[in-house]
Amino acid sequence: MKLVDMKVIDFIHEIDSKSPAPGGGSVSALSSALGVSLARMVGHLTVDKKKFLALAPEIQFEFKDTCNSLIMIKDQLIALIDLDTDSFNMIMKAFKMPKETENEIKLRSEKIQEGTTEAIMIPIKVASLSLSALHLIPYILKYGNKQTISDLGVSTLMLSSGIDGACMNVLINLQGLEDRIAAAQYKKQVDDLIDKAHQIRDEILDIVYKGLNRN
């Protein structure tokens, strides 16, 4: 059964087990998917409300377009929940391959590197998609239902956690990548993702907390 098809309680129990997968990578993808869903919830609770309809037509259109653009991100993140665990299982399967002959050793090594690369690329995609979603939050925050400001705060935290968690999974898998030039490039990409995510996260949360502390 796919992870995404499990009941929430079963997924939680699956994480709480002796198996190393699903682990932090799948949880990071789930975190970001939840963050995107919360942002879209705010959109649903904003559109067609009196204050929203009083906005200029071009703002209404851009707001709806912003919320709609999150659908594709959400769907991709959902798929990545299982793909992250699949990539880990690829590595584990490769390590169990026979290594008696020279050809077996070579094939085993190739499969390990193939799985390791997959286990790097998938969380990079999770982090990149999550950052794209995070960049859309300020616009939703600006024109969204003010009663949902805390939900956007949680959305921001979930997306930020998804990015950090995914990047941590990249970093740990880089240790097993033999191509050090590629590893350095991935490391640079991860550092950039983290820096950008932390900057926009802090900017959004500053606005959220100021809004929540007005009363």
C-alpha positions as CSV (number, residue, x, y, z in Angstrom):
1,M,0.0,0.0,0.0
2,K,1.2,3.5,-0.8
3,L,1.9,5.8,2.1
4,V,-0.5,8.4,0.7
5,D,-3.3,5.8,0.7
6,M,-2.9,5.1,4.5
7,K,-5.1,6.4,7.2
8,V,-3.4,9.2,9.1
9,I,-3.1,7.0,12.2
10,D,-1.6,4.2,10.2
11,F,1.0,6.5,8.6
12,I,2.0,7.8,12.1
13,H,2.4,4.3,13.3
14,E,4.4,3.3,10.2
15,I,6.8,6.1,11.0
16,D,7.0,4.9,14.6
17,S,8.6,1.6,13.8
18,K,12.0,-0.1,13.5
19,S,12.0,0.4,9.7
20,P,14.2,3.3,8.6
21,A,11.7,4.1,5.8
22,P,9.5,6.0,5.6
23,G,11.6,8.5,7.5
24,G,12.5,12.2,7.4
25,G,12.3,12.5,3.7
26,S,8.7,11.4,3.3
27,V,7.7,13.3,6.4
28,S,9.3,16.4,4.9
29,A,7.3,16.0,1.7
30,L,4.1,15.5,3.8
31,S,4.9,18.6,5.8
32,S,5.1,20.7,2.7
33,A,2.0,19.2,1.2
34,L,0.1,20.1,4.3
35,G,1.6,23.6,4.2
36,V,0.3,24.1,0.6
37,S,-3.1,22.7,1.5
38,L,-3.4,25.2,4.4
39,A,-2.5,28.1,2.0
40,R,-5.2,26.9,-0.4
41,M,-7.7,26.6,2.5
42,V,-7.1,30.3,3.2
43,G,-7.9,30.9,-0.5
44,H,-11.1,29.0,-0.2
45,L,-12.1,31.0,2.8
46,T,-11.3,34.3,1.1
47,V,-12.7,34.1,-2.4
48,D,-16.3,35.4,-2.8
49,K,-16.3,37.1,0.6
50,K,-17.6,40.7,0.8
51,K,-14.1,42.2,1.4
52,F,-12.6,40.1,-1.4
53,L,-15.3,41.2,-3.9
54,A,-14.6,44.8,-3.0
55,L,-11.0,44.4,-4.3
56,A,-10.0,45.5,-7.8
57,P,-10.8,42.8,-10.4
58,E,-7.1,42.4,-11.3
59,I,-6.3,41.7,-7.7
60,Q,-9.1,39.2,-7.5
61,F,-7.8,37.5,-10.6
62,E,-4.2,37.3,-9.4
63,F,-5.3,36.0,-6.0
64,K,-7.3,33.2,-7.6
65,D,-4.4,32.5,-10.0
66,T,-2.0,32.3,-7.1
67,C,-4.1,29.9,-5.2
68,N,-4.7,27.8,-8.3
69,S,-1.0,27.6,-9.0
70,L,-0.6,25.7,-5.7
71,I,-2.6,22.8,-7.0
72,M,0.2,21.4,-9.2
73,I,2.7,21.9,-6.4
74,K,0.5,20.0,-3.9
75,D,0.0,17.1,-6.3
76,Q,3.7,16.8,-7.0
77,L,4.5,16.9,-3.3
78,I,2.0,14.2,-2.5
79,A,3.7,11.9,-5.1
80,L,7.1,12.6,-3.6
81,I,6.0,11.3,-0.2
82,D,6.2,7.7,-1.6
83,L,9.0,8.4,-4.1
84,D,11.3,9.4,-1.3
85,T,10.8,6.1,0.5
86,D,11.1,4.3,-2.8
87,S,14.6,5.9,-3.4
88,F,15.8,4.8,0.0
89,N,14.6,1.3,-0.7
90,M,16.5,1.4,-4.0
91,I,19.7,2.0,-2.0
92,M,19.0,-0.8,0.5
93,K,18.2,-3.2,-2.3
94,A,21.4,-2.4,-4.1
95,F,23.5,-3.0,-0.9
96,K,22.0,-6.5,-0.7
97,M,23.2,-7.4,-4.2
98,P,25.8,-10.1,-4.5
99,K,29.5,-9.0,-4.6
100,E,31.4,-12.2,-5.2
101,T,32.7,-11.5,-8.7
102,E,34.2,-8.4,-10.2
103,N,31.2,-7.9,-12.4
104,E,28.8,-8.3,-9.4
105,I,30.9,-5.7,-7.5
106,K,30.8,-3.3,-10.4
107,L,27.0,-3.7,-10.9
108,R,26.3,-3.4,-7.2
109,S,28.3,-0.2,-7.0
110,E,26.5,1.3,-10.0
111,K,23.1,0.5,-8.5
112,I,24.1,2.0,-5.1
113,Q,25.2,5.2,-6.9
114,E,22.0,5.2,-9.0
115,G,19.9,4.9,-5.8
116,T,21.9,7.5,-4.0
117,T,21.5,10.0,-6.9
118,E,17.7,9.4,-6.8
119,A,17.7,9.9,-3.0
120,I,19.4,13.2,-3.6
121,M,17.2,14.5,-6.5
122,I,13.9,13.7,-4.9
123,P,14.4,15.8,-1.7
124,I,15.9,18.6,-3.8
125,K,12.6,18.6,-5.8
126,V,10.7,18.6,-2.5
127,A,12.7,21.6,-1.3
128,S,12.4,23.5,-4.6
129,L,8.6,23.0,-4.9
130,S,8.2,24.0,-1.3
131,L,10.2,27.2,-1.8
132,S,8.1,28.0,-4.9
133,A,5.0,27.7,-2.7
134,L,6.5,29.7,0.1
135,H,7.1,32.6,-2.4
136,L,3.3,32.7,-3.0
137,I,2.4,33.1,0.7
138,P,3.0,36.8,1.0
139,Y,0.4,37.6,-1.7
140,I,-2.2,35.3,-0.1
141,L,-1.3,36.9,3.3
142,K,-1.8,40.4,1.9
143,Y,-5.3,39.9,0.5
144,G,-6.5,36.8,2.3
145,N,-9.1,36.5,5.0
146,K,-7.6,38.2,8.0
147,Q,-9.2,35.6,10.3
148,T,-7.0,32.9,8.8
149,I,-3.6,34.7,9.4
150,S,-2.6,32.0,11.9
151,D,-3.3,29.3,9.4
152,L,-0.9,31.0,6.9
153,G,1.6,31.2,9.8
154,V,1.3,27.4,10.2
155,S,1.5,27.0,6.4
156,T,4.7,28.9,6.4
157,L,6.2,26.8,9.2
158,M,5.2,23.5,7.5
159,L,6.7,24.6,4.2
160,S,9.9,25.8,5.9
161,S,10.2,22.6,7.8
162,G,9.6,20.6,4.6
163,I,12.5,22.5,3.0
164,D,14.9,22.1,5.9
165,G,14.0,18.5,6.3
166,A,14.4,17.7,2.6
167,C,17.8,19.6,2.5
168,M,19.0,17.5,5.5
169,N,18.2,14.4,3.5
170,V,20.1,15.7,0.5
171,L,23.1,16.4,2.7
172,I,23.2,13.0,4.4
173,N,23.0,11.2,1.0
174,L,25.7,13.4,-0.5
175,Q,28.1,11.5,1.8
176,G,27.5,8.4,-0.3
177,L,27.9,10.0,-3.7
178,E,31.2,9.2,-5.4
179,D,31.0,12.0,-7.9
180,R,32.4,14.8,-5.7
181,I,32.0,17.5,-8.4
182,A,28.3,16.7,-8.5
183,A,28.2,16.5,-4.7
184,A,29.6,20.0,-4.5
185,Q,27.0,21.3,-7.0
186,Y,24.2,19.7,-5.0
187,K,25.6,21.2,-1.8
188,K,25.6,24.7,-3.3
189,Q,22.0,24.2,-4.5
190,V,21.0,23.1,-1.0
191,D,22.7,26.0,0.7
192,D,20.9,28.4,-1.6
193,L,17.5,26.8,-1.0
194,I,18.0,27.0,2.8
195,D,19.1,30.6,2.7
196,K,16.2,31.7,0.5
197,A,13.7,29.7,2.6
198,H,14.8,31.1,5.9
199,Q,14.7,34.7,4.6
200,I,11.2,34.5,3.3
201,R,10.0,32.4,6.3
202,D,11.2,35.1,8.7
203,E,9.7,37.9,6.7
204,I,6.3,36.1,6.6
205,L,6.3,35.2,10.3
206,D,7.2,38.7,11.2
207,I,4.0,39.9,9.5
208,V,2.0,37.1,11.0
209,Y,3.1,37.8,14.5
210,K,2.5,41.5,14.2
211,G,-1.0,40.8,12.9
212,L,-1.7,38.4,15.8
213,N,-0.4,40.8,18.4
214,R,-2.6,43.7,17.4
215,N,-5.3,42.9,19.9
